[in-house]
Amino acid sequence: MTTFDFGDGKGPVSAYQHVNGGGWIANTATVTDTACIGPNAKVYGNAMVSDNAMVSDTARVSGDARVFDNARVYGNAMVSGNAKVFGDARVYCDAWVYGTAEVFGNARVYGDARVYG
């Protein structure tokens, strides 16, 4: 069994490296093969990344968050809680989307922005 520590205080958990990009995925998360998870990106908790979505650089998707369609999360961005990022939306730099926030369409969230719903 392969384990990885996602740095969330829970210690090492069962995980694997994604076939499309090599990023770390907790066994509790769901990532489709059509999505891309870059080598330093992390998806954990009960998060889901699907469709043609991409998570790259040191970005993280956690909790019950969902990233799908053609959305991109990159830089040192974080999507967590029950947040959703979809459509052609982009979350990047040090931005954080959390709670029940939804970022969609052609929206851009960047810099050190915090979007909470």
Residue pairs with C-beta under 8 A, 6 or more apart in sequence:
1 14
2 14
2 15
2 16
3 12
3 13
3 14
3 15
4 12
4 13
4 15
4 24
4 26
5 11
5 12
5 13
6 13
6 15
6 24
6 26
6 42
6 44
6 60
6 62
8 44
8 45
8 62
13 26
13 27
13 28
13 44
14 26
14 27
14 28
15 24
15 25
15 26
15 27
15 44
16 24
16 25
16 27
17 23
17 24
17 25
18 24
18 25
18 31
18 35
18 36
18 37
18 43
19 33
20 33
20 34
20 35
20 36
20 37
21 36
21 37
21 38
21 39
21 41
21 54
21 56
22 37
22 38
22 39
23 37
23 38
23 39
23 40
23 41
23 42
23 43
23 55
23 56
24 37
24 41
24 42
24 43
24 44
25 31
25 37
25 42
25 43
25 44
26 43
26 44
26 45
28 44
28 45
28 46
29 43
29 44
29 45
29 46
29 47
29 48
29 49
29 61
30 46
30 47
30 48
30 49
30 50
31 37
31 43
31 48
31 49
31 50
32 49
32 50
32 51
34 50
34 51
34 52
35 49
35 50
35 51
35 52
35 53
35 54
35 55
35 67
36 52
36 53
36 54
36 55
36 56
37 43
37 49
37 54
37 55
37 56
38 54
38 55
38 56
38 57
38 59
38 74
40 56
40 57
40 58
41 55
41 56
41 57
41 58
41 59
41 60
41 61
41 73
41 74
42 59
42 60
42 61
42 62
43 49
43 55
43 60
43 61
43 62
44 60
44 61
44 62
45 62
45 63
45 64
45 65
45 80
46 63
46 64
47 61
47 62
47 63
47 64
47 65
47 66
47 67
47 79
48 65
48 66
48 67
48 68
49 55
49 61
49 66
49 67
49 68
50 66
50 67
50 68
51 68
51 69
51 70
52 69
52 70
53 67
53 68
53 69
53 70
53 71
53 72
53 73
53 85
53 86
54 71
54 72
54 73
54 74
55 61
55 67
55 72
55 73
55 74
56 72
56 73
56 74
57 74
57 75
57 76
58 75
58 76
59 73
59 74
59 75
59 76
59 77
59 78
59 79
59 91
59 92
60 77
60 78
60 79
60 80
61 67
61 73
61 78
61 79
61 80
62 78
62 79
62 80
63 80
63 81
63 82
63 83
63 98
64 81
64 82
65 79
65 80
65 81
65 82
65 83
65 84
65 85
65 97
65 98
66 83
66 84
66 85
66 86
67 73
67 79
67 84
67 85
67 86
68 84
68 85
68 86
69 86
69 87
69 88
70 87
70 88
71 85
71 86
71 87
71 88
71 89
71 90
71 91
71 103
71 104
72 89
72 90
72 91
72 92
73 79
73 85
73 90
73 91
73 92
74 90
74 91
74 92
75 92
75 93
75 94
75 95
75 110
76 93
76 94
77 91
77 92
77 93
77 94
77 95
77 96
77 97
77 109
78 95
78 96
78 97
78 98
79 85
79 91
79 96
79 97
79 98
80 96
80 97
80 98
81 98
81 99
81 100
81 101
82 99
82 100
83 97
83 98
83 99
83 100
83 101
83 102
83 103
83 115
83 117
84 101
84 102
84 103
84 104
85 91
85 97
85 102
85 103
85 104
86 102
86 103
86 104
87 104
87 105
87 106
87 107
88 105
88 106
89 103
89 104
89 105
89 106
89 107
89 108
89 109
90 107
90 108
90 109
90 110
91 97
91 103
91 109
91 110
92 108
92 109
92 110
93 110
93 111
93 112
94 111
94 112
95 109
95 110
95 111
95 112
95 113
95 114
95 115
96 113
96 114
96 115
97 103
97 109
97 115
98 114
98 115
98 116
99 116
99 117
100 117
101 115
101 116
101 117
102 117
103 109
103 115
109 115
